[in-house]
Amino acid sequence: MNSYNIGKMKTKITLISQNMHLHTFMLMLVFLGLLSLSAIGQQTITGTAATNQVLIVKGAASQSANLQEWENNSGTSLVSIGPDGRIHLNLGNSILFWNTANTYSTALKAGTNTSDLVFTLPVNYGTSGYKLTTDGSGSLTWSADGNSGGTVTSVSGTSPISVAN
């Protein structure tokens, strides 16, 4: 094992093992835990304590490129985190929320927009029986359902008129 000190804080990096045939190597970072890097396969960072942040991605002061990007094997961006912290779904136009058994999901799916749509959710749970309504500009609020029953007092139209329950 070879050990190297880098930076002003003399961070210790120790080469634990390497396999030139598989182009893999493992490094031990004293301040972080275990970092396993591979040119092929899975990359793993294991923290040393439950109270430590395991991975921090910090951009430059004038960051303009994405902070992180996940791509498929063709190099097409699937998900990215922009420099402003926004999460972009670039290929699959829906977000899935799975139940605890991972057997069924609820999805929010984008339409074929020709411009941005922004919805602002209410700041509370609302009242039982209320519905989400919009002001036409994307602000959503809870409101009572104005069509919750009533009495029909007159009907007009051309004969025959039928009524179905």
C-alpha positions, 0 to 999 in steps of 0.5 A, spaced: 500 500 500 502 506 498 500 513 502 500 520 499 498 526 502 495 532 498 492 539 500 494 543 505 491 539 511 495 533 509 489 529 507 491 522 507 489 517 501 491 510 501 491 506 495 488 499 498 488 495 492 488 495 484 487 491 478 490 493 472 486 488 468 479 491 470 482 498 471 479 498 478 482 501 484 480 503 491 482 509 495 481 510 503 480 517 504 481 518 512 476 524 513 471 520 509 471 513 509 471 508 503 471 510 496 471 505 490 472 507 483 472 503 477 472 504 470 467 499 469 461 498 474 459 501 480 462 507 484 461 507 491 462 512 497 461 509 504 461 514 510 464 513 516 459 516 521 451 517 520 452 524 522 457 526 516 454 528 509 457 523 505 457 527 498 457 534 497 457 537 490 459 544 490 459 548 484 464 554 482 462 561 484 459 563 477 457 556 476 453 555 469 454 548 467 450 542 471 452 540 478 450 533 476 448 529 471 445 522 470 446 519 463 444 513 459 449 508 456 448 513 449 450 519 453 443 522 453 442 526 459 436 523 463 436 527 470 440 533 471 441 538 477 442 545 474 447 550 477 441 553 481 439 547 484 433 545 480 432 538 478 431 537 471 427 530 468 430 530 461 428 524 458 422 521 462 417 526 462 414 524 469 416 523 476 413 516 480 412 516 487 412 508 489 408 505 495 412 502 500 412 495 497 415 498 490 409 495 487 405 501 485 406 508 483 403 515 483 405 519 477 406 526 475 407 527 468 408 533 463 404 534 457 406 536 451 407 543 453 409 549 448 411 554 454 413 553 461 408 551 466 409 553 474 404 551 479 404 554 486 401 549 491 397 551 497 401 552 504 396 547 508 392 541 507 385 544 506 379 542 509 375 535 508 371 535 501 375 541 498 378 541 491 384 544 488 382 550 484 387 555 480 386 562 479 388 561 471 395 563 473 398 557 476 396 559 483 392 553 487 388 554 493 383 549 496 376 551 495 369 548 497 366 544 491 360 549 488 357 543 485 356 538 491 348 537 490 342 541 490 335 541 487 333 542 480 328 547 479 327 547 471 329 544 465 328 546 458 330 543 451 327 539 445 323 533 446 324 528 448 328 529 455 331 524 459 334 523 465 339 518 468 342 517 475 
